[in-house]
Amino acid sequence: MPGLIVPPYDDEPWPTLGPQICDLIEEGACFGPGDLRGEPAVIDDEKRAIIYRAYEVYPQGHPKAGKRRFKHVAISLRKGTAKTELAAWVAWAELHPEGPVRCDGFDAYGEPVGRPVRDPYIPMVAYTEEQTEELAYAALKVMCEEGPDAYLFDPALERITRIDGSGKAVALAAAPDSRDGARTTHQHFDEPHRMKTQRLLQAYRTMLANIPKRPIADPWSLTTTTSGVPGEGSVAEIEKRMADDIAAGKSKNPQFFYFHREAGKQHDLETDEGLHAAIVEASGPAVAKWADIDSIAALYRTPDADKAYFERVWLNRWVASSRQVFNPVRWKEELARPGIVLPDSDPIVVGFDGARWRDACGFVATHIETGLQWPLAVWENDEQADDWEVTDDQVDGALAEIMKNRNVFLLYGDPPRFESNLARWAGLYGEKKVVEWYTNRPRQIGQAMRAYKTAQVTGEVTNNGDERMWRHISNARRGDLNVLDDDDTPLWTIYKERPDSNLFIDLAMAGCISWQARLDALAKGGWQKKRRKVVAL
């Protein structure tokens, strides 16, 4: 069964243009690149159900009668299920001069009657310029060149129009310009689990904002994806979080339809039966009829298999990457204690780390008694501006507030680029309270990182659910130090995967330093709150 469908299926079916659209696709479209290239399109039962749901309209008698029910549709399926082809078929129907993709009233039975969009504009977005010619746009181009209705289209490398020159579909690797953006009638985002840079995230937000600009055309957005890496902040992750919140009753969005199919956790992947059943479930009954399940299973058994990658790609599960040092799913779902409030008088330790220029910086607290962590102050260069800087006034002012309002027992800070600040803090608050703790000492940072990860595995460290710290924890990648611990275990630290990106890790490093300060405070003692003696008279 699908892992999540939002909104849930209704007791009474909504009117839909789906049957008319599926008929048109199977009569006039074809398969895209691959073994079936140019063959007449055949829509399986699951994709038919998705098209039916995506094209539901409000019924007669409703104030919005005939308008699209969903403005935003997101489909999440495993690799190899032809979801990109599905998106291309939909775009083909939207561009078709006879496509019954908008409601033009209802027949005598209350069923909607379809009509084409006048002058459609269909941007199809890929995550890189190189991919625009390989994903959904490439499949659409084949359909418009080789399908039975090819005579109705004029396809080119970067744009496809109707034969009369009206309307067009375009391949993009960014947002459309301001003129074209206002004309959007349908748009598609291909593999949004790869869309995680600020440029692509902003393109996504901009293009969603374009949807209300042409209300007569009743425009809408479609995304098709496979599960991504949790914590990377991709477009697919944003949509998954939206769906999770709706399913949990935390928010409402009646214009959003989300379909996600994954393998359930009940399958034991280490057994042949469990692995086979998991792949079948992630495939769905329609795809499982023709998929080579045995060959997919064999990929899991290879000696160098990246099993986390296999789960994401072939089982469509949101699992941590093998390249991630810390488990972001555990941090967010098992170690988070949102809403917890601790007295300001409780003793804490603080870790400070970050870059002064073009990156991120922050203070992270750890409650000595319980091990709860949370950021106290954070600066992030979200816009990746070259002139971004954390000033002395900002960090000095933030620490002054922390020292004023909190009971800080110990602060460890990484000095590079902040040497004068740490010296000033030690002078103000005491050399025993403010300590320079260099993260570039291989043995010390390696041991601290190992202890920090162990605390996350055992559950000794918890967190307050802060979204920024979760992202930094998720972004941390392992870097070997070429140093062995006392038990001959290789030591490692964390690094930022792409130095010029917004995938910050500074709060993860500050959290590690803060955790080491807690361990040292526990060993040193003297941090416990003094309790007043009550004397009976």
N, C-alpha and C positions, 0 to 999 in steps of 0.2 A: 504494500500500500504506500501511497505517497507519504513522505514525512510530514508535509504541511500543505494545506490548501486554505488560502485566505481570500475571500470570506468562505465560510462553510457552505456546502451545498444547501439549497433551499428545498423545503417540502414541495413547493409548487414551482415548476420551471418558468423561467422568464422567456419572453419572446426573443428570438435570435435570428440574425441573418446568416448564421453559420451554415445551414444546409445549402443555401443558394451559393455561398462562397465556395464551399467544398466542391459542389458540382462544377462550378466554373473552373476551379483549379484542375480537377481531373479531366475536364474536357479540353482545356487550352494550354496547360502548363506541362512541364516535364521535370525530370530529375536534373540536378546540377552536376558539377564535376565529380567523377568517380565511376564505379563499375556500371552504374545505370544511366550514365550521362545521355541525355536526349530521349530516354524512354518516357512514355506517358506517366504523369504524376499519379501516384497511388497514396492515399492518405490512410494511415492506420487508425485504429479505433481510438487510441489515446490522443493522438494529434487532432483527430476529428472532434473529440470532446473538448479539447483546449480551444479550438477555433470557435466551436459553438459558444463556449463560455465567454471568450474574449469579445464576441460580437453580439452579446445580449443588449437589448434596448428596453427602455421603459415602456410599459404596456399602454394600450388605449385607456383614456380616462385619467391618466396621471398627468400632473402639470408639466412633466418633461417627456411626455409621450413621444416615442420615436428616437429620442436622444440616446447616445451610447451610455450604457451603465458604467463602463470602466474607462477611465482616461489613462490608466497606468497598468500595464500587464507585465509581469515578470515570470519567466519560465526557467526553472533550474532542473536540469537533467544531466545524467552522466555522459561522459565522452562516448561518441559513436552512436548516438540515438537520432541523428539527423535533425537536431534542433535548429542548426543554422539553415538547413534547407526549409524547415518550417517557416522561419522568419522570412526567407526569400519568397516563398509561396504567398505569404501574407502581403509583402511589399508588391509582388506582381499583381495581386488582386486589387490593391489600393491604386496602382498606376494604370490598370487596365481601363480602356475607354468605355467598357461595358460592365465594369466590376460592380456588383450589387453590395457595396460596402457601407452605404449610408441608407437610413430609413426614409422612404418616400411615401409614407402612409401605411395603412393596414388593409388587408383584404377582408372579405366577408366573414372569414373565420377568426379574425383578430390577429392574423399572422402578419409580420412586417413585410413590406415590399421593398426590395433593394434598388439603389441607383448608384451610379458612379460619382466620384468626387470631381467637381469642376476645377480644372487647373491644379492638380495635386503637386505638392512639393514634399519629397521624401528623402531626408538626409539619413544615411546609413553609416554609423560611426564605428570605426575599429580603433584599437588601442595604439596602433602605430600606422604610419603611412604605408609601410610595407605590407601590412595585413589587409588593407582595404581591398586589394585585388585578390585576396585568398579566402575571405570569409563570405558573409551573406551577399555582399554586392556582387562578388564573382559568380555565385550561384544564380542570382537574379539575371545577370548578363547572359548566362547560358540559356536560361529560360526564354529570354527575349530574343535570342538569336536562333535557337534550335527547336523551340516548342511549336505545337500546332498553330498558335496565334502569333508567331514571330512577325508576321506581316503587319501587325498593328503597332510595332515598336521600332525605334531608331536607336540602337545601343551603341555606346562608345566607351572608351576606357574609363572615364571619370563621370559620365552622366548618361542616363537613358531617358529618352522622351517618347511620348506617343508619336506615331508617324506623322500626325498633323502639326507637330512641334509644341503642342500644349502639354503642360505638366512635365515633371522630371523627377527622377531618383538620382541622387548624387552620392559618391563615396567620399567620406570625410574621416580625418583623424583628429578633428577638433570641432569646436562649435561653428555653426554657420555664421556668416556675417550678419550684421543687424538688419539688413534688408531681407535677406533670404530667411532669417530666423523668424521673422514675423509672418512668413507665408507657410510655415510648416503645417501639413495636414496629417502626416504619420511619420514617425521616426523610429529607428531601430538602433540599439546599442548591442554590439557583438562582443561576447566574452568579457562582460564587465568585471569579472573577478580579477582581470589584469589591469583595470582602470583604477590606479591608485595614486598617480601623481597629481599635484595641485592643478596642473593644466587640464587634465582629463576630468577631475572632480568638478572644477569650475565649469567646464564644457557641459557636463551632465546637468548641473544646477541651472545653467543658462538655458539649455534646451528644454528642460522641464518647464521653465518659466515662459517659454515661447508658446506652449500649448493653448493657453486661454486667449491668445491674440487673434485667433481666426475662428470665432465661435460658430459661424454659419457652417464651416466645414467639419465641425465636430471632431477636431483632431485628437490623436492619442499616441502614446509611447509604448514600445515593446522592448524588453531586454531578454536575451537568451544567454544562459551561462551554465557553467559547471561550478561546483563548490570551490571556494578559494581558501586562502590561509587566514584564519581568524586573527584579528588584531592589526591587519594591514590597512584597514580603513578604505577598502575598495568600494566601488559603486555597488557590486553584488552584496557586499557585507552590509552596506547601508540599507539596501532593500530587504535583506534577511532580517535585520533588526526591526525594521518597520513591521514586517509580517509577524515576527515573534511578539512584538508589543500588542498588535491587534489581536492575535490569538490568545494572549494572556489577559486581554481586557484592559490594557494600560492606555490604549489610544484607539481612535476610530478613523477610518478612511474608507468610506463606502465606494470610492472611485478606484481603489487599488485591488487588483486580482493577482495573487501570488500562488504559483504551483511549483512544489518542490517534491521530488521523489528521491529517496535514498534507501540504502540497506539498513534494516533495523539492527540494534545493538545485540540482539539475542543470538546472532550467528557467531559461531566459533570459527574464525578464519583459519585457524591452524589445522582444522580437519577438512578433508576434501568435500565432505557433504556440506559443512557450514559455509565454506568459501563459495561453492557452487550456488547454494541457496541465496547467499548475499548478493551475488552478481545478478542472479535472476530477478530478485526483488528490486534491485536498483535499476534494472533494465525495463521492468514493467512487462506485462503479458504480451503486448503487441511486439515489442522489440525482441523479447526473449525467443520468439518463434524463429527468428532468422539469425540472431547474433551467435557468434562462435564463442560460447561460454567457456569451453575447455581451453581455448587459446588465451583468453583473457586470464583465466585462473593460473595458467602456466607462468604468466608474468609475475605473479605474486611469489612463485616458488624459486625464481632465479636467485643465485647466491648474493648478488649485489642489489637486490630489489630495494627500492625506497618505499617501504610499506605505507608510510604516511601519505606519500604522493599517490600510491595506488588507491588508497581509501578515498582520497579527494576526487581523483579522476574517474575511477571505475565504479566506486560505490556511492559517489556524490555526497560524501560526508565532510562536514566542516571540522577538520582535525588539524592540529598544529603541524607545521612543517618540521621535517627532520633537521632543518637548518636553524630552527628557533631554539635558543638555549632554554628558555623557560616555557612552560605550558600555559598559553594564554587562556585556554578554555578552563583549566583548573583555577587559575588566578581569578577569573571573572565569575565562574559559576559555583566554585566550591570554597574558595578562600575569601570571597568578598563578604563584608558585613556592612552593607549600606544602611545608613540611618543611625549607626551607633554614635553615641555622644559620650565623651569622656570628660571628666572634670579638668579644667585648665590647670588645676594645682597638681595633677598627677605627674610624676617624673617622666620625662621623655629624653631621648637622644635624637640628634639631628645629623643628617648627612647632606653635604653640599657638593654639587658637581655641575659642570657644564662649560659651555664655550661663551666667551665674551662677544664674539662676532659671528653672525650669519648662521646660527644654529639654535640651541636651546640651553636652558639653565634652570636650576631649581634647588629648593630645600625640601628634604623628605624627613618626616618625623617617624620615630618608632616608640610606641608605648612600652616602657621597659617591663612592666609587670605582665602584660598579655601578648606582646609581639605584634600588635596592630600597627600597620603603616598607613601613612597618608601624606600627600604633598602639602607643604605649608605655603609655598610661593613658587610660581612657575612662569617662565618666559619662553615663548616659542616663536621662531621666525616662520610663521605659517605661510607667508607670501613669498618666502625665499628671496627676500630683498638683499641686495649686495651691501647696503649701508646699514643693515640691522645691527644693533649693539645693545648689550645689557650695561647700563651705566652704574657707576659707584653709588649714586643716589638711590637707585632702585634696590640693589642688593643690600646696601648698608641700612636703608630704610626698612626693608622687609625684615632683616634680622633684628633691628631695634624693636619692631612690633612683636616679633616672636619672643624675644627675651623679656619684654615687658609683660606679655600676657600669658606666657607658658613657663612651666618649671623645667628648664633645660638643665639636665645633669651633665651632658657632654655633647660637643659638636665636633665632628670630623669633616674637614673640608679638603678637596683636592686643589692645591695652590695654583697650577699653571694659569697664567693670565689674571689671577686674582691674588697674587702674592701680597700686595700692599693691603688688600682688604682683610686677608686672614691675619696679618700682623696687627692691623688696627683693631680687629675684633678681639684678638688675644689681649691687647692692651686695655680694652674697655671691659671685657668680661672675665679675664683671667686666663693665664696660660694653661692652667690645669683643666679649664672648661673648653677652650677652643684649641684644637690640635690640628696641625698640618698632617694630612694623611694622603700621601702620594699614590695614585693609582698606577703609576708606571714602574712600580717595583714588582717584577714578575712573581716572585714567590709569595709575597704578601697578598697581592690582588688575586692570585690564583687560589690561595687558600680561602680568602674571603668569599670569592665567587662560589666555590664548592660548598661552603657553609650556607650561603644564601640559597642556593638551589636545593640543598638538602632540607632546609627549613620549609621550602615551598612543597616539597614532596611529602614531608611528614605532617604538614599543616601547622607547624609551630608559628610561622609567620602568616598573618592575615592582612586584609586591607579594607579600606572604607568604600570601595567601589568606584573610586575616582577614574573617570574615563581617560584622562590624559596619562595617568601613570600606567593604566592597562595598555595603552598604545605603545608606550616606551618599553614596557616589559615584553610585549609582542614583537617589537622590532629588533630586539637584541639578537645578534648572531655570534656564534662561537668562534673565537680566534685562539689557536694553540700558542702556548708560550715557550715551548721547548724546554720546560722545566718540570722535574718530577717532584711529587710530594714525598713525605717520609715513607709512605707505603708503595712507592714507585708508580703511583697513579699520575698520568700526565695532567698538568695544571693548564688552565685556560682562563681567558677573560672574555669580555664582550666587545663587539665593534658594530659600527653602523654599516649596513650592507652597501649603501651608495652614499658616499660623503656629500654629494651635492643634492641630496633629496631631503624631503621633510619627514623621513622615517626616523624620528628622533629616538635616542636611547638614554638620554642624560638622567631621567628620573629613575631608570633601572640601575644605573651606576650609583646614583645618590642613595637609592634604596639599599644597595649592597653595602655601601660605606656606613649607612645608618645602622644596618643590621650588625655589622662588625662592631660598631660603637656600643650597641646593646650587649653583645657578647662580652665585651671588655668591661662594661658597667656591671654586669652580673658577676663577673669574676672578681672585680675590685670591691664591690659592695659599697655601702654608704649612701645608696640612692633612695632607700626606702623612706616613705613619708613618716615623719615623727608623729606619733599619736599622743594626744594629751591624756594624762592620767586622771581618772575620775576618783576623787577622794570622798568617801562617804562621811558625812558629819553626824 
